[in-house]
Amino acid sequence: MRIPAHSVCTAIRDDIVAGVYERGSRLTEELLARRYGVSRVPVREALRTLEAEGFVVTRRHAGACVAEPTEQEAADLLEMRLLLEPLGAARAAQRRTEAHLKVLRGLVRLGQQRARQGTSDDLRSLDGWFHETLAQSSGSPALIAMLAQLRHKIAWMYAVEPPAGPVESWTEHGAIVDAVARGDGERARALTALHVERAAPAHRPRFASGGERPARVRHSQRPVNMPSLRN
């Protein structure tokens, strides 16, 4: 059975974000195909997609390599998030479904409970799920895709410190959901902009200035044969 290129693309992207492939390293079709247990065809298609997304560059005499974004490019991502996430929240206030609201409210309840208990281990994943669901609620495929790509690139370029006030952070999430539920797009936009702006200082660049690179992460979190892609 032919493995979809988008599945291979997701796997390679996840490993780039996780640091399995360091910046500037070569990505050869043969080695990638062997690593993920697929043919070279979906790998080739996946590399083209990742190049369009900015994770991969094609260099003369070297072929496909992991991109090496600059500090300015990393800073631009946070500015883009400040523009796009509030837009998504405003759209969600007009287009969300009851299913979206149910998930968002459930995440807020769970996040607030975990924050009050001081059990922060899963707060980061809950936060990511919240923002992903909020984007999905916008009903705009183009905006959803842009925000997903933005989240991947921010996770690649930044380490995010836990919020100093997790209870306050999840209170902000709750206020955003309330505005979305009431259909108040302007309030949802304003609250989300404030929330994203407050979260920005917690982002620390993973890559030092002066061209230094972090130590290479040598082990993928994903099985090499990627059996899940065959289902």
N, C-alpha and C positions, 0 to 999 in steps of 0.2 A: 504494500500500500504506500502511495506517495505521501510523504510528510508535508503538510502545508508550510509554505514559506513563512507565513506569519508566526507560526509556532516556533520555528527556528530563530526567527528575528527576535521574538520575545526572550528566548533562552540566551542568545548572544548579548542582547541589551542588558538583561539582568546581570550577566557575568561582568560586563563592562562597569555597570553601576557598582557592583560588589567589589570591584578591584581585582578580579581574577586576571584581567588583561590590563596592564599598566598603560598609561598614556604614551602614545608614540609607537607602541609595539605592533608588529606586523600581524595581520590576520589572513592566513593563507587558507584558501578554499579546501585544500586537501586535509590539512590538520583539523580544521573546524568540522568537516564532514565526518572524519574519524571520531572526533571527540563526542559529537552528538548523535552518532549512529545513523546518519542520513547520507543521501547522495550529494554531489556538489551543486546540483541544480537549485534546490531550495536555499542552500548557503549563499549562492551567487545572488539570488533574488533578495535574500535577507540583507546582505551587505549593501545592496543598492538602496534599500529602504533606510537602513541605518545611516548611510551617507546623507540622504535627504534630510534626516532628522538632526544631523550634526554630531553623531557619535563616532562616525568613521570618516576618514578622508582617503582619497586615492592619490598616491605620490608616484612621481615618475621614477622608474627603476625599482620601486619598492612595492607597488600595488596597494592593497587596502591596509590601512593602519588605524589604530585608535586615535581619535582626534586629541589635540592638546589645546583646549580652550584657554583663553587669556583671562586675567582677573577682571577686565572690563566686560568680557562676555558673561562671566559668572555674575557680576553685579547687575547686568542688564536683565538677567533672569528674574531677580527679585523685583525689579521694576515692572516687568511684564506681568508677574503674578499679581502685583498691586493693582494693575489695570484690569486683568482678565477675570480674576476670581470675583470681584464685586459685580462685574457684568454678568457672570454666571448666576450669582445669587439673585440679581434683579430679574433675570429671565426665569429663574426657578419660581419666583413669587407668582409669575403669570402662567407657568406651564407645568408645575409639579403635579404629580398624581397622588392619590391617597396612599398608594403603596410607597412612594418616595417619602411622604411624611411619616408613615409608620416606621420606616427604617431610621430616618433621621431622629425621630423622637426616642426610639429605642437606644440609639447610639448615645444620645445626650444623657439619658437616664443612667446608662451603664458607665459612661465616662465620668459623670458627676459622682457616682457611687465610688468608683475606683479612686478618684481624686481625693474624696473625703477620707477614704480609708488609708490613703498614702501608699497604695499599691500601684506604683507607676510603671511596672514592667510592661504592661500591655497598653498603656495610654498612647504611646506613639502610633501603634498600629490602629487603635481606635480613631485617633485623630486623622490618620490617612484615609481610613474608611469613610469618616464623616465628610471630608472634603471631596472625596471621589463621588460619594452619593449626591452631595450638593451640586457638583458639576453635572452628573447624570440627570438631575432634576431640571436642568435648564432646557432640555428638549432640543438642543442644538447640536447635531453630530459634529459640525466643524469645531465648535467651541469645546465640546467634550474632548475631542481628539487633541486640540491644542493644549488644554489644561493637563491632560494625561502626559503628553510629551514634556511639558514644563515640569511636572512633578518628578519625572524620571531624571531629567537633567539636573534639577536642584539636588536630588538625592545623590547624584554622582559627584557634583562639585562641592557640596556642603555637608558638614556634620552639624546636626541640629541638637543643641543642648535642651534638656527637659525644661519646660516653662517654670519660672520661679514661683508662679502662683497657679498651679494646675486647676484649682477650684474656680478661680476667676476666669481662666481660659475656657473651661467648659460652661461657665455661666454665659460667656459671650456666644458660645455655640448655641446655647438654648435660646438666647435672644434673637439670633439669626433665624433659627427655625420658626420661632413665633412670628417674625415678620413675614417669612415665606408662607406660612400657613394662612396669614391674614390677607395675602395677596398684595402686601405693601412693598412694591419693588424698590422704591427710593430708600426706605428704611433698611431693607435687606442689603442694598448696595452700600449704604453708609456704614452699617455695622460690620460688614465683611471687610471693607477697606480699613477700618480701624483695627480690626482683629489681625489682619495680615500685616499691617504696619507695626503693630506691637510685637509680632512674632519675629520680625526681620532681624533684630539684634542677636537672637539666639543662634543664627546661622554663622558657622565658622568655616572659612574656605579649607578644603581638604588639601589643596596644592599650594605650597609655599611660593612666595615671590622669588625671582631670581632664577627661575627654571628648575628649582629643586623638585624632586618627586618623592612621594611617600614610599615606604617600603612596599614591595610587591606582595599582594595577597596570592598565595599559591594554590589555594584549594577552593574549588567551586562549591557552592551550597547545593548545586543541582547535580544529580547523578549523571555521569558522563554519557551513559547510553540513553538517557532521557526516555525511559519507558512511557512516561505520561503522554508523550507526543504521539504515541502509537494508538492511543485510545480514541 
